[in-house]
Amino acid sequence: MTIIRLTFLVLFISITGCATIKSDYTPLPAKVANENTVPPVDISFSVEIVSEIGSFSVIDQEDLVPKIKEQLRETGLFKKIVYAPFSKRQDKHLHFQLVVSGTKEDEAQAFGMLSGLTLMMIPISIDYYSDMSIFIIESNNEIFSAAASEKINQILWLPFIVVSPFFNDYVTGHRVVNSQIAYLVSEISANNIFSSSN
Amino acid sequence: MMIVLFSGCSTSNRFEIYYGDYGEGSYIEKASIKNPVLIETFDMKGKVAFYENSGYVILGVSSFDGEWEPRTKAIDLGKKIGASIIITQSKHTGNIAHEYSISVPTTTTAQHSGTIRNSYNYGNSFTYSGTTTIHGSEQIQRSYTTGQYEQEAVFMAKKGEK
């Protein structure tokens, strides 16, 4: 029984003894008064995730699609919002691209191993970046685009076990993409993109 | 107390290394207060023309090929030079495969048993048994790919912002 408890304790420490912190590069969403002067339009949207770090499992397409759809719906600018691959896009299409870069998987494994061998006593800092862009295509022309970029710093260090439930990869990663989606969608409203195209 | 910090962070900024100044430094002061607006586009010419017609001037351009450079680094440079708008464009040109191996500890245990008799087949015989444990390591090959891109950033500021 003691061995099982010890195993769980070691697993808990090795998985959660880190803090993942975002910088504040992503602007806050623009506050736009929704005056409903523009009739809502039908759109399709697509999502592309590009990992430049090797394997990446914190966020996938199935996480992003409902988040984006919800944010788009809240603007009140769109009537029918459907997910469609870029190749099957409708006349008015929003393409979201997320590029994740930073520390590559082999480098991260080496740092993780070093951290484990030192029982996480030595703080190890690893950087990741989230670059999210939106491209609005109408009749095969880009009519608007915007981007948000964020730096995410992961520190592997035993004392951070206290904050790790609130600042782990998953929580911070989702916090970052939520703020990026909110900003990019607010830019559509702020710039009245579809006001002249109806 | 000295804290040793190992870091896997890249400090180089290729937007800055490959930056070419257009000599419009007199526009920079007001814009340096906050983060510049970042715009990623497939239509660099169209976007630059749009902002030039809206009263912006080009402060400088950065252009290079290679792995994806995080756009936060363009923002860092933009803040330094006082840009209020950064327009970036990238074109995927290919992939590079990376291979590496990780060493995983392995343990192999062998059971031995047998009987020892004397050579004339009389007298006592003895049985024995035991285990041999061999500790070793196994190399696991892994691979991933990273993209190569042509990347360009145009740094702009509003005319007469100073």
Interface residues (C-beta under 8 A of the other chain):
Chain A: S23 Y25 P27 V50 E52 G54 S55 Q97 V99 S101 G102 T103 K104 E105 D106 E107 A108 Q109 F111 L114 I122 P123 I124 S125 I126 D127 Y129 D131 S133 F135 E142 S145 A146 A147 A148 S149 E150 K151 N153
Chain B: I3 V4 L5 F6 S7 G8 C9 S10 N35 V37 L38 I39 E40 T41 F42 D43 G46 K47 E67 W68 E69 P70 R71 T72 A74 I75 T88 H98 Y100 I102 R142 Y144 T146 G147
